[in-house]
Amino acid sequence: MTSETVVTILCGLAILVGVAGTIIPVLPGSILIGASLLAWAIWGGAGTAGWVVFAIGTVLVAAGMAASAVLTGRKLKEHAIPGRSIVVGLVAGVAGMFVIPVVGLFVGFAAGLLLSEFARTRNFPAAGRSSWAALKATGLGMLAEFGLACLAASTWVIGVWIAAVNA
């Protein structure tokens, strides 16, 4: 097995983890995909194709990160949800990860967000509505980033195929 093959396999695994990281916040996400594309362009032996894949993939990854931030931020601002509630949700999500395996991150985030909003509004139905809006906004941002991360990963797969055909 050549060193280029090893680099390609390792970059593919890292890209897979990066795509999963756009949905599972404790894993590295889009930045890992960009770093893997760069590593493959440098050491993958694909030549010009590697750099083209890196350029296209980086644009897709950056667009995904920006779309996630913009979509989530806009929806949170629309519903007047403060950053404090999101931070409390994140802290509760991390704690939930250790309490409830597999789904604890999501359950903890939702519960922490709801409790923080209830403490802020002192009205459970209003807290439920704003928490639900924040969860939808977060999900929409994650979905946008995930979709563009999948496109970046697909670009890499096409680049690997082109490099293999031209080798």
N, C-alpha and C positions, 0 to 999 in steps of 0.2 A: 504494500500500500504506500503510495507516494505521500509526501508531505502536503501537497495540494488537496489530495483526497481527504486527509485527516482534517485540514482546515475547513474544507467544505462541509464535512459531517459535523464538526464542532459548531460552525456558524449556523448550520441548519437547526441544530438543537437549541442554540441560543436564541435564534429567531422564533422558534416554537415557544420557548419560555417567555419571550417578549410579547408575543401575541396573547398568550394566556395572562400575562401581567397587565394587559389593558382592561381585563375583567376582574382579575384577582389583585387587589391593590397592594398586597404584601410582596408580590413578585415584581421585579423590574419590568417595565413595559416598553414603551416606544423608544426610549433612549438606548435600551439594550439592542433593539432591532437596528437602530442606526449604527451603533458601535460594531455590531456583527457584520453589517453590510460593508463598513469601512475595512474591517479585518479581512473579509473575503476579497475585497478589491485589491488590498495590498498583498496578501499572502495566498490567495486562492488560485493563482495561476491563470486567471481568466483574461488578463490583458485589458484591452480597451473595453470589452464587454463588462468586466467587473466594475470599471469606473462609471460606465453608463448606468448600470444597475444601482450603484451607490448613489448617483445623482438623482435618479428617479425615485428610488426608495426613500432617500432623505427628504425629498420634497413631500412625498406622501406621509411620512412619519410626522414631519413638522406640521403639515396641514391637519393631521389627526389630533395632535396635541393642541393646536390652536382652536380647532373646532370644538374640542371637548371643553376647553376653558371658556370660550365665548358662549357656547350654548348653555352650559351650566350656569355661568355667571349671570347671563341675561335673565334666565328663568328665576334664579334666586333673587335678583334685584326686582323683578316684576312682582314677586310675592312678598317682598320686604323681609326676607329671611336673613338674619344677621350671620356673619361669619362665625360668631361664637357658638351658635347652634351646630354648625357643621363641624367645628373643632371638637365639641362635646361628643357628637356622633362618631367621629373618627376615633377618639380615645376609647369610647365604649365599644366600638367595633374591634379594636385591637385587644381589649380585655375579653370580649366575647369569643375571640379566636381561641383563647386558651381555655375558656369555660366549656364551650360547645364545639367539638371538632367539626370541621368541614363548613358548616353554615353559620358558625358563631360570629364571624366578621360581619355578615349581612344583618343578622338578627341584632347584634350589639349596636351596629350603626343606626338601624331603624329605631331601636328602643332609646338609645342615647339622644337621638334627634327629637323624638317625641317628648321625652322628659325635659329636655332643654327648652323646647317650644312651649310646653305646659308651664314651666317655671317663668317664662317670659310673658305669656299671655294670660295666665290664670284662667284659661277657658279651654276645657278639653276638646270640644268640637273644633274650635279654631286651631288649636295645636295639632289636631289630627289632619286638618285640611292643609296647613302649612307644611307639616312633615311629609304628607303625601306628595305635595308639589315639589318639595326638595328631593325626595326619592326619585320622582319622575325626571326631574332635571338632571340629577346625577346619572341616572340610567341612560338618558338621551345622550349625554356627553360621553359616557363609556361606550355606547353603541357606535357613535361617530368615530371615536378613536379606534375601536376594534375593527370597524369596517376598513378604515384606511390602513391600519396595521396589516390586515389580511391582504390588501392590495400590494403593500410593500413586500410582504412575504411571497406573494405570487410573482411579483417582479423578479425576486431573487431566484425562484424556481425556474422561471423562463430563462434567466441569465445562466443558471447552471446547465440547463439543457443546451443552450446555444454554445456555451463554452465546451461542453462535451462533444457536440457535433463537430465543432471546428478544431478540436484537438487532434 
